[in-house]
């Protein structure tokens, strides 16, 4: 299923550990952009579903595009009033780059474990040595536990911040 929220769990955990260093919004945005590819192929009935953007080269392009979209939006927000949901206008360039990069590359790792039609090292190799490295259940459990960890750490941080106020 394209655009699965399972990918967001590790991003929540990473963001919880380094909230000023890694943008969760950029992490999630990169994941969504990558999964437009299999969604398109699924809707049009073309197989395999996972192609260029499910390689490390493709993920690098998605990372750059995601970052440029954020930079463009930040530039636009400096000229006209845009809503600042989730404080996205306060993100640093580094946190956007790190979020987009970690989101893009982790997506390829997790999908490589899950899908047989991925060749993450293409065009250099058509092999997928991570396929079924973990069971699908183990992969999903890891993503869920990472999400729970992230939510708990963020909640604790907010409680501690509220106590200081």
RACOR-V304988 format. One record per residue. RES is the residue in three letters. OMEGA is omega in whole degrees, -180 to 180 (* if undefined). Layout:
# RACOR-V304988
res,omega
RES,OMEGA
RES,OMEGA
This chain:
# RACOR-V304988
res,omega
UNK,179
UNK,177
UNK,177
UNK,179
UNK,178
UNK,-180
UNK,-175
UNK,-178
UNK,177
UNK,177
UNK,177
UNK,180
UNK,180
UNK,179
UNK,180
UNK,-179
UNK,-177
UNK,-172
UNK,180
UNK,-176
UNK,-175
UNK,179
UNK,176
UNK,178
UNK,178
UNK,177
UNK,-179
UNK,-180
UNK,179
UNK,178
UNK,180
UNK,180
UNK,180
UNK,-176
UNK,170
UNK,-180
UNK,-180
UNK,176
UNK,178
UNK,-178
UNK,177
UNK,-179
UNK,-178
UNK,176
UNK,180
UNK,180
UNK,4
UNK,-179
UNK,-175
UNK,-175
UNK,-170
UNK,-175
UNK,173
UNK,170
UNK,179
UNK,176
UNK,178
UNK,179
UNK,177
UNK,177
UNK,178
UNK,178
UNK,-179
UNK,-180
UNK,178
UNK,-180
UNK,180
UNK,176
UNK,178
UNK,179
UNK,177
UNK,178
UNK,177
UNK,177
UNK,178
UNK,-180
UNK,177
UNK,-178
UNK,179
UNK,-178
UNK,175
UNK,177
UNK,-178
UNK,178
UNK,180
UNK,177
UNK,-177
UNK,-179
UNK,180
UNK,-178
UNK,175
UNK,177
UNK,-179
UNK,-178
UNK,177
UNK,179
UNK,-179
UNK,179
UNK,180
UNK,180
UNK,180
UNK,177
UNK,-179
UNK,-175
UNK,177
UNK,178
UNK,-179
UNK,179
UNK,-177
UNK,179
UNK,176
UNK,178
UNK,-169
UNK,-171
UNK,-179
UNK,-174
UNK,180
UNK,174
UNK,-170
UNK,-178
UNK,179
UNK,13
UNK,-176
UNK,-180
UNK,175
UNK,-179
UNK,174
UNK,-175
UNK,179
UNK,-177
UNK,-180
UNK,174
UNK,170
UNK,175
UNK,178
UNK,178
UNK,178
UNK,179
UNK,179
UNK,178
UNK,178
UNK,-179
UNK,179
UNK,179
UNK,177
UNK,178
UNK,179
UNK,177
UNK,-179
UNK,-179
UNK,-180
UNK,-180
UNK,179
UNK,179
UNK,178
UNK,178
UNK,-179
UNK,177
UNK,179
UNK,179
UNK,179
UNK,178
UNK,-179
UNK,-177
UNK,*
